[in-house]
Structures are given as C-alpha cells and as structure tokens.
Amino acid sequence: MRFTARLSIFISLLVFLTMVVALLTSMLSVYFVGEDKMGKHWRALASTVDQALIYQKPESYDGWLPVIMYATGVRHLTISDGQGQVVYTHSTESKAGFWDYFHSLSEADLQLPQHPKYSLKIVYANPILSTIFSVPTMLSILAVVVFISLVLCWWIRWLKRQFKGLLLLEERSWRILAGEREDVAIGNIHEWPVNTSGAIDRLLSDLKNMSEERLRVDKLIRAFAAQDSQTGLNNRLFFDNQLATQLEETNVHGVVMMIRLPELELLVEEHGKEAIDDLLYMLVNMLSTFIMRHPGALLARYFSNDFSVMLPHRSLREADSIAAQLVNAIGTLPIVPGIERESLIHIGVCAYHSGQLAEQVMDNAEQAARTAELQGGNGWFIYDSPVPETARGSVRWRTLLEQVLARGGPEIYYKPAVTINGDLNHREILVRIRDGSEELHPAEFMPLVQQFGLTERFDRQVISKSLPLLDLWPYDSIAVSITVDSLLKHSFQIWLRDNLLERTKDHRKRIIFELAEADVGQYSDRLRSVIRLLNAVGCRLGIVQAGLTVVSTHYIKTLPIEVIKLHPGLVRNIDRRPENQLFVDSLVSACEGTNIMVMAASVRTNLEWKTLCSRGVIGGQGEFFASPKKIPTSQEKNTGRYRHF
C-alpha cells in the first residue's frame, strides 16, 4: 500500500474516532446536565410541598399543585404520613406527543426537612432522550458530521496533491527495482523530495556511464584477445586457437589459405601512408566479401602482410576456385599508379585433417605461400599433402540434407551440463546426421543447412523430437539450440508458441532455448519480441559460443538470460592462455549482480576445469564430465541409470 494511502487511512481513522468520542462525550454531558437540572426541580418541589403542609390542608393542594406538577413534568405525586397513609395523591393525564414515546418514567422519593415523618414520592418522565433525539439536536449533529466529512475529503485531496511528487518518486523506484533503468534515468520535475530525486538522477547517470565504460572495456578485452586493431579482423592468436580446436575434433577436415600481400611498409615511403592505407582497406574489404560467402569460414590477419583463411569441411577443389576468384578480383581494384598490380597477391593453400598440429598446418600453408611468391605474379600454390578427399559438393550436400529431413530429422544425442558441486544442471540436446556409416557433427552440416534455407524445417524437427524428452526426464531441464534464421520467421514463431502451449507449465519451465552470442548481438532488437514470447510462456534463454566474435555484452543487462556458455576455443588450454583467462574474468564480472550462470563448453582436462573454476565459472560440460550419449529407450528411462549424468 502506498504511503499516501496509509496516511489517509490513518488520518481518516483518527477523525472518525474523534467524532465518536465527541458524540459520546456530548451525550454524557447532556445526560449529566439534565440530571442536575431535574434534581434542582425536585428539590424546589419538595420545599414547596413541605411549606404547604405547615399552612394548608391537603384538600387545598388541588388548586396549585397540579400546575407545578405539569410544569416540572411530574406524572404522579403521592404524600404519605408516618403510618404510611396517603395524605395526598394526584396524577396528570396529557396527550402523548411523538417525542414522548422516547421518555422513560422514573421514580424518586424526596425528603421533607420540616416533616421528616412524611414522605413524598413522585413519578416523572425523564426528558433526556427526547432532548437528544429532538429535531434541532439531530440536525446539528448531522450538520457537524457533514462538515467534518467535507473538511476531511478536502484535506485528503490536498494531501494527495502535496504527496504527488512522492508517489512519482516511489513509482520510479519500483521501476528501477524491476530493472528499468534506461527509461527512468531522468525523473519528473514534480518529484518530491527534490534532493532525493536529484540524487537518484545523478546515481543513475553515473551508473549508465559506468555501464557504458564497462561495455567498452569488455569490448576492448575481447578485441585484445581476438581482433587486429588496424583492420578489425581476427588476429593470429584467435586464428591459431580456433584451428587448434578444430584439429582436436574427430573426423574434421578443411583447408587453410595463406594470403600474402606486398611489404606495405616499404610502399609507404614511395606512395604515402594515406594511399597505402586505402589500398589495405580495399584488399581487406575484398577478402572479407569473398570469405563471407562461405558459412563457417574464418579470416584473420596472421602477420603484418599475411592474411589466413580457414575453410572448415571444404575441399582443395573449392579452395582452388576461391583462390582463382581472388586473383581475378585484383584486376578490378582501383590500384594506385606505381604499384605493380601483377605482383600484389600470392596465395598458399593447404589441407588439414583431425590429428594434425596447428603449427604443422600453418607451416605448410606458409611454405605454399612462399612457393606462390617465388613463381612470380599473382597466383596460388596448393601444398601437396596426403590428405584424403572427403569433401562433398553442394549438390551432394543438398541431397543428403533433404534425405535426412525426409526421414524425420537428425539423430538426437544429449550431453550433461554440471555445476562445480557435481550436480546436474541441464541436459544439452545434440544433433547428428549420417552419410552412410559416417557420422557428421553440427559444425560440418549446420552452415550448409543455413546456406540452403533449411533451418526452419530442421529446427522444427529437432524441437519436435526434443519436447517428448521432458516426459523421459521428469525432473531435469533440457537445452535446445535454435537458429536465429528460424526464430525470426513469423510462421516458426506461431508454430513454436502453439507447441509449447500444448505442454504443461512445469514442462515449459524446464526448457532452455540456446542462441549463438553473435546472432544475439547482431539481431538483438528483432529478437526482443520473440524472447518476450518465450519468457511469457515460461521458457528460459541461454547463450552459446560466447567469445567467438567481438560483440558488446549489453545483452546481459537487457535480456532475461539464465546461462552463458563459453566457446570451446576459449576453453581449450585456457590454463596456458592468459588472454582467454582475461576474457573469462571480464565476462564473469559483467554477469555480477544478475542470476546468469557462466558455464564452459567442451572441457577436456582437469587443468582446464580448475582454471575455469578459479575464474568464476560455475558449471561446464564436455569430455571431462561425460561424453555425448544417445537418448535412452523407453525401457531404460525408469531404471535411474541416466538420472545423474
């Protein structure tokens, strides 16, 4: 209840009690005053009768005593002697009026000082009630009550106007406690107390500045760990980290390209820094444009004049085509006169597969780039290595994905996510597809699913297979990854809402939908309405692949996130990588004051887990805890074998 409401009720109660006390005391005053007045009348009557007994006979009382009785309101009078014999008696008869019905008859025995043996007994009508219930008295009481009520109403209205500023301040405080800080940064000019309102405004302004500064620092930390300051591309540390992570996975293959440009520092003396900066900008823009066409590709500035490209799950044939396109694109660039266009780009191509070392792969790519440079002119060279050709063309990929969707969708696995106490937090749903006897992971086929526009059909089948697992594990939460391409489509939103509402409230509370951090950072404004829908039906939100790209952590404060999972590239060998530890420290600090849990994905060693725990991570998943498992059959679900992990 608001302060003004409590104060109004309290004052109204005091006024009401005051009115009741005033009325009671008034009635008691009337009663006692009436009793005192009647006592004076009876003493005067007794004195008159006492004097009459001396000089007159009782027979002569009829001439004057009835008049006195009527004047004093006596209904019956009896004079008795010492033997109890009645000396004189008289009763008055009068027509009863309306107020007479409120009279009560009272008796009184009066003493006669000069005739102590005689007694005077009277019966009279007590006029006190008639006085209280008389029309003038009732009207006066009613007028007083109405007047006090009007004054009270006016006072309460005046009080509300005076405390309107306090109500505005209290309302803003409620909104701040509810998490709305940006919309209430500046208070209403009518807020009161003024100093308190101004203090809140200043604190919110300082908090906003600190938050913005914190976001800038977090972004700088991410950039330090993953970004080249001059071009904005990924740096060598990040590229080597991602390549090493790729090579540790099973059945992984792809292509690394080393793109070597001329010594730009030497050209600065001849053509000027501005012209060379423009040339570098054009070349970087050209490379980024070509690489963006290939899902999952990674472009980084490896050395000052060397750029590296990683194309996961691509073949040497595709890399050969990309290199030819890059060389041909050089001819379309507006090169500064004096710079040799024919010797501007040299590309080394090298294939890699799981089990290799990152240093070995990069040495092969650098050797191929050096060979291409020695050949002279713009060109490329493919390093000859005995890597099996396992890549699939786009036609084969589309055929495979269409067959998987026609058969009911991918296979479902799960991987437990546990806390630092060893308790199960949730089970993450994983997907696999098969090409004959070969099992393919999401990192290999999901980019193709997005490229072919099959994300909505794919996500529908994954969610349809995942929701029944809530019955399989009646006490556990499940985490399902969902692509932003599907989530932004209105048809998918309607389908997802209808399917979720078919489940009970308890089931919906145990669903965590996971989105990639890069997608949340890029489409945060468009995702707000969808996230509000998921939150309204009771589902929870998780962020995966945190740290893969350089994005602002502003979403931590604006979205109802429950869990953030670090990208495996950050987790791998984090005990030997201070830059990754710095990033984890920054992310954990950004989540302070919220209910967000920071967890690590793909933990493999005890050293990694200890380092993560020391940095504030409170949960993890990976081979260190348990390997991905197939969904248990209906015969196994009640055995308790899968309850913990």
C-alpha angles and dihedrals in degrees: 000000000000122000095245091050092051091046093048092049091047094050092044090052091050092050091048092050089047090053092049092049091046092051093047093048090047092052091048090048091052090048096051094042090051092049091051092048092049090049090057090050093052093048090052091048092049091050091050093050091045092054092045092056088062100052106020139052119239091247091067094055092086090074098063112003097074089056091054090045092054092047093051096041096246112156099186133017128187129182116197131184129225093277092054095254116144111247096179136357133177137171127196122218119201136162109264116238128207095268091045088075088067092054119105120208116236132186128219133182111211126199121230107214096201094043105039092169091058123079131205118206121185135183114204139171113249105228096193096098092046089052092051095045096042119124097248092049094047092046092049092049091047091048091051091049092049092047092050090047092052092048090048092051091048091048093050090049090049090047092053091050090050092049096042090102090053090052090051090051092048092049091052090049090054091051091049091051089049090058100260102131106140096054094049099043091118118043130217116275089235094060115124140236087043096205092052091049091049091048091053090048091052094046092049090048091050091046091051091050091048091049091050091047089048091052090050091050092048090050091048090050090052091046090050091053098041115010139076109231097216103045102022091233125126114282132232095265092056093045094050089046093053093044092050090050091051093050092053092059120090122252092010123149138158146128134280119202123196110203112196123196128190121277097280093188090063092050092054092071091054104038105020132254095269094055093047091047089054090050092050090048092052093048093047091048091051092049093047091050093053095044094048089065090069116067114229095017119139126209122193140166101244100178132357092279100015125087122190128207126195117200108186117209093005127129132232088249091060091045090051090054092048091050091051091051092050092051091049091048090060089071091062097053119102096240120194111256111260096036114109106243091189093062103039106106133033120181129199118196125199131171122221137192137187116289096039124114120248091231091054093051093048091047089054091049092048091049090052091049091050090051091050089051092050090052088066129229128043110318148111139244129207116218111233108233131152096250116149114243103240101147121121127218123237092258092053092046093051091047091050094048093046090052091050092051091046090054092055103275138288127325116270124230131167136215123196122235112207135189128236088265091059094250122138111253100178143323117250115217114227128191131214134179129199131224101192106303094341118099115215125206126219093253087065104043106024094075088055091047089056093043093054094045095244097125097106094051090044095050092046092056093045092050092045089055094043101050095066088058088075087073091046091055104031094179103036134083123232128210119212123188115225129186122238090227090067096038093057093055115097094215091055092048091054092047092048093048093050093048093048093049089055087066125076122259090252090055094049091051089058096056121097116189111204124210129185114255092229091056093048091051093048100042101028095128094049092044096054095084092046092048090050088053092052091046091049093056090049103259124136132229131229134183122218134186092035109181097023091111135022105258135147118266091220089112089070091071098037105043129061095244122168104181136019119196122203118233114256090241090065093046097049110102091342089157088070099039115076093182091060091047089053090053092050090050090052093049094047090049091050089055094052113118092029135088092243118129118212111213134176126233126214099013108180110167137043091238091057091049094048091049092049092049091051089053094055102266109146102192146017149176136206143091090317089068106025139329122244111278135197118253109272117247123248090261091058100045096085098043094085090230093121098038099104104030 
